[in-house]
Amino acid sequence: MGAQLRVYKRRIRSVSATKKITKAMEMIAASRVVKAQRKVAASTPYATELTRAVTAVGTGSNTKHPLTTEAETPTRAAVLLLTSDRGLAGAFNSNAIKAAEQLTERLEREGKQVDSYIVGRRGVAHYNFRDRKVAESWTGFTDEPTYADAKKVAAPLIEAIEKDTAVGGVDELHIVYTEFVSMMTQTALDARLLPLRLDEVAEETRSEGEILPLYDFEPSAEDVLDALLPRYVESRIYNALLQSAASKHAATRRAMKSATDNAGELINTLSRLANAARQAEITQEISEIVGGASALADATAGSDR
Amino acid sequence: MAAELHVELVAADRQVWSGEATLVVARTTSGDIGVMPGHQPLLGVLESGPVTIRTSDGGTVVAAVHGGFVSFADNKLSLLAEIAELSDEIDVQRTERELERAKAEGDAAAERRADVRLRAAAAR
């Protein structure tokens, strides 16, 4: 076998192995997307009921709560960025990070100091590499987040927002995550969690012009709101974590699918090149044989004379 | 037909139970409260405790609920809990072991959770 042909054969073998791996990863990601989507759906009843309750308290009482009132001059803001622990997901992480950076820039232009909170090893690595300060970070659960994880993430954020800005608290809480629109579309977006914009929340829930009843609060509107808002933040963070996980798996699936397709294409091209090389080798061998035979024939013909 | 109210018992990550009921008893921070059809709109903070739902076909559903809210409006009652388990989902032996461990470690929150679970399981 000629040297060139051997090189082609070797490359085809290695590309086929890669293709098998990416194909397997694609299928794993596809099954995980379905699972993650199911989790998003399972968490929806709780989230909608909670949103309804928050709207009910917010609009049904004149209670002032630090989590719903905007500071007159907000000076500090917290940004929670959700990324994944593992890569191989196309532009998933870089899009989320880019969105977070744009948000940070915007907030800083507005004269606010920004504290970054990060979920996921990719985001942490990005910030560490650039020597940026990270207030707190969590890793290890981005593939399958549980409600307990969301609680863990929410706790320091709620604590920060309840503290006075002078002693390290924050006035605003923003979240950057990747929304799962469909299998093919996932968009990184930012949202302000706190202070709550009650009119916005109300719009989400009140679909067909439903009028909220006048509730009786037990024990009191303030206490209900006190207990409700942290839960609301937790549930929003939980939802964002789940959506990010689903988006990440969808992005991985897509990236792995195109990797598999590319590998297939590469194998095709390489096979053609290998075939051409083999053919060239054969042609050369034949012409060598023919050339040798005719030289031999010429030589014997000459000696005969 | 007796008056009914629609009950949704949802935990943070799943829907636990939903159906029609004639009476729901839950523990709020200011005491036990019973809700029957036609109750005034209500929003309350729940304590860890068992929730009893008397279903319209005469049966009883008991669930252990840890932290959450109860809201009632338009004959629809929602029980939102971070963790909620129906009594027949509770593994009594495991919970007893948890209770022992919580007592040994002096973990008051875990002890209360286990206690609530056991009480809910006993009521089935």
Interface residues (C-beta under 8 A of the other chain):
Chain A: K39 A42 S43 P45 Y46 E49 L50 R52 A53 A56 V57 T146 Y147 K151 L212 P213 L214 Y215 D216 F217 E218 P219 D223 V224 A227 L228 R231 E234 S235 Y238
Chain B: E8 V10 A11 A12 D13 R14 Q15 T28 T29 S30 I33 Q40 P41 L42 L43 G44 V45 G68 F69 V70 S71 A73 D74 S78 L80 E82
